[in-house]
Amino acid sequence: SNADLAYWLSNASSLLIILQKSLKPAGTVTTPLKRTTTQTSFLGRMVFRASSITVDMDLVRQVEGKYPAFLFKQQLTAFVEGLYGMIRDNVKREVSSVLSHVIQVTPSITGPQVNYHFML
């Protein structure tokens, strides 16, 4: 159901944001870089907005990530994108079935105006 998918999307997205805030590649300085590019994908926009979220660094400290951590982050990113896609497809399916019933228009012309009658 969409409620279950939304629950997992929320939790997985939160974990992904924490991972992105706490993992740094080996040998990098901890100063954050400002992004000036516009993100177009859903996940890109979510991560871009998450970069402005204030995280208490006493709770989450940056550590140098190893290959397994970055692999997990990559798999978690794919999982979040998949969940978002499933929710989007479910909503499209629900909305399109409702819209197909609502948008059955029978035009009838009376004088110079066009009246539309909606059949539900």
C-alpha positions as CSV (number, residue, x, y, z in Angstrom):
1,S,0.0,0.0,0.0
2,N,1.1,3.6,-0.4
3,A,1.1,4.1,3.3
4,D,3.6,1.4,3.8
5,L,5.7,2.6,0.9
6,A,5.6,6.1,2.3
7,Y,6.8,4.9,5.7
8,W,9.8,3.1,4.1
9,L,10.5,6.0,1.8
10,S,10.6,8.4,4.8
11,N,12.9,6.2,6.9
12,A,15.2,5.3,4.0
13,S,15.5,8.9,2.9
14,S,16.3,10.0,6.5
15,L,19.0,7.3,6.7
16,L,20.4,8.4,3.3
17,I,20.6,12.0,4.4
18,I,22.5,11.0,7.5
19,L,24.9,8.9,5.5
20,Q,25.5,11.8,3.1
21,K,26.2,14.1,6.0
22,S,28.5,11.7,7.8
23,L,30.5,10.0,5.1
24,K,33.4,11.6,3.4
25,P,35.7,10.2,0.8
26,A,39.2,9.2,2.1
27,G,41.7,12.1,2.1
28,T,39.2,14.9,1.8
29,V,38.9,18.0,3.9
30,T,35.7,18.3,6.0
31,T,34.7,21.8,4.7
32,P,31.4,21.5,2.7
33,L,31.4,22.5,-0.9
34,K,28.6,24.8,-2.2
35,R,26.6,23.4,-5.2
36,T,25.6,25.8,-7.8
37,T,24.0,23.4,-10.3
38,T,20.3,22.8,-10.4
39,Q,19.2,19.2,-9.6
40,T,16.6,17.7,-12.0
41,S,16.0,14.3,-10.6
42,F,13.8,13.7,-7.6
43,L,16.6,12.3,-5.5
44,G,19.0,15.0,-6.7
45,R,16.5,17.7,-5.5
46,M,15.9,15.8,-2.2
47,V,19.7,15.6,-1.5
48,F,20.3,19.2,-2.6
49,R,17.6,20.4,-0.2
50,A,19.0,18.1,2.5
51,S,22.3,19.8,2.2
52,S,20.8,22.8,3.8
53,I,19.4,20.8,6.7
54,T,21.2,21.7,9.9
55,V,22.6,18.5,11.5
56,D,24.0,18.6,15.1
57,M,27.5,17.4,14.4
58,D,27.7,16.2,18.0
59,L,25.2,13.5,16.9
60,V,26.6,12.9,13.5
61,R,30.3,13.2,12.9
62,Q,32.0,12.9,9.6
63,V,34.1,9.8,9.1
64,E,36.1,8.5,6.2
65,G,34.0,6.0,4.3
66,K,35.3,2.7,3.1
67,Y,34.1,0.9,0.0
68,P,31.3,-1.1,1.8
69,A,29.8,2.1,3.2
70,F,29.8,3.8,-0.2
71,L,28.3,0.6,-1.8
72,F,25.6,0.6,0.9
73,K,24.9,4.3,0.2
74,Q,24.6,3.5,-3.5
75,Q,22.2,0.6,-2.9
76,L,20.2,2.7,-0.5
77,T,19.9,5.5,-3.1
78,A,18.6,3.0,-5.6
79,F,16.1,1.7,-3.0
80,V,14.8,5.2,-2.3
81,E,14.5,5.9,-6.0
82,G,12.6,2.6,-6.5
83,L,10.2,3.4,-3.6
84,Y,9.5,6.8,-5.0
85,G,8.9,5.3,-8.4
86,M,6.4,2.8,-7.0
87,I,4.5,5.4,-5.1
88,R,4.4,7.7,-8.2
89,D,3.1,4.8,-10.3
90,N,0.5,3.9,-7.8
91,V,-0.7,7.5,-7.5
92,K,-0.8,7.8,-11.3
93,R,-2.8,4.7,-11.6
94,E,-5.3,5.8,-8.9
95,V,-5.7,9.3,-10.3
96,S,-6.0,8.2,-13.9
97,S,-8.8,5.7,-13.1
98,V,-10.7,8.5,-11.2
99,L,-10.0,11.0,-14.0
100,S,-11.2,8.6,-16.7
101,H,-14.5,8.5,-15.0
102,V,-14.7,12.3,-14.3
103,I,-13.6,13.4,-17.8
104,Q,-16.3,11.9,-19.8
105,V,-17.6,15.0,-21.4
106,T,-20.7,15.1,-23.6
107,P,-20.8,18.5,-25.4
108,S,-24.2,19.9,-26.1
109,I,-24.4,23.2,-28.0
110,T,-27.2,25.6,-27.0
111,G,-27.0,28.9,-28.8
112,P,-23.5,30.5,-29.0
113,Q,-22.3,28.8,-25.8
114,V,-20.9,25.3,-25.3
115,N,-22.1,23.5,-22.2
116,Y,-20.3,20.5,-20.8
117,H,-22.1,17.8,-18.8
118,F,-20.0,15.7,-16.5
119,M,-21.0,12.1,-16.1
120,L,-19.8,10.4,-12.9
